Each structure stands twice: as C-alpha cells, then as structure tokens.
C-alpha cells in the first residue's frame, strides 16, 4: 500500500503544480486585462472587457468532469495523451485559468485608486502602473488567490484521477471504491485533507508576512502621492 500511496501522491503533486503554473501564467494577464478594460479604468474598452469576461464566464461554468471529456481531443493534440497525470494537466489548467483570472481581477479592484492617480500624475504609463503599483499593492490578495486556486485544483485532481488521470483520486476510486479497500480509501481522504491544510497554512503565513511588512508602491509614486495630498489642502485654502 505504501508504494501506491507514494507514487500516486507524486502524481497528484505533479498535476497540481503544473496546472497552477499555467493558471498563474495565463490568469494574471487575463485578470489584469479584465481590470484595465473595465469602465473608468486605464484602458477602458467595453467590447474587449465583455468578450473576455464572457470567455472567462464560459470557462468557469463548465462542470469539471464534463470539461475533461470535452477536451479529450484537444488534450491529445497538445500532449499526445488524454489519460494519466500529463493528460490531466490540460483540463486542470484550462479550468483553473478563468477561475484565477476572476480572483486577480477582484484583487486589483481593492488597490487604492489614489495610488494609480498619483502614478499617472508622475507621468507613469500603463506598464509602470501595472508593475509598480497594481501588482505590488495587490500581492497579499494575489497570494491568497493562488492558495485558493491550489486547493481547488487538489479537489479537481481527485476528480481527474477517478476518470483515468492518476493520482490519489485514481487510487481511491480503483482500490477504495471498486475493490472495497476501506482503509485505503480513508487513508487517501486523510492525505488529501492534510495536503489542503498544509497549503492553506502556508498561504495564510505568506499573506500575513506580506500584509505585516506592507506592500508599498515604488518611491516616485509615493512622492507623487504625498505631493498631491499636500497640494490639495493648499489649493482649497487659496480658493477660500
């Protein structure tokens, strides 16, 4: 039983790691674009925002089990197989990208708009605002979003395992359910609970460290913000 647990745990970690990697790689740009093209944002574009939002919503609306089946031809085209841990990475990543993109968009909405205005007043362009203001300020929320995504993918990987994806889900289904090995089923469930708990604890720790340290914008932006706050009362006094 021990070799089976070890091998399938590695398969689960493989699936979760690579699907998380692709979710972050593509989800952050998608989330940033959703935020920037929203009404009143830097790159306001209703058409782009609606189209991208519709794609994200469609991706999030698919039940994962159905998504695996629908993507079998695409998965086989991309990685050459449609089963096993490698084959499971494709549907896992595609399911996670729109999910993570919405979390990124929500995190960026929480950034103080005054910092963005200060960066613009200092002559900062779109790329400067993204990399010097938005992403640094939203970093704790982004780490929390990654944590939530990883935990969701652990659950999805178990579903993928039950339909040939390998990992702990496959172990629980093949031996625990089909062969009535209750002890192995319980062990698999406990291991999944431990994995989720460890990920959550690690994510919470990193978020607390970032929040305690404070994620401040770059020095020129802070100077511009202080200058704007200083000049505003002076302008009000002169007008009075």
Order of alpha helices (4+ residues) and beta strands (2+ residues): alpha-alpha-alpha-alpha-alpha-alpha-alpha-alpha-alpha-alpha-alpha
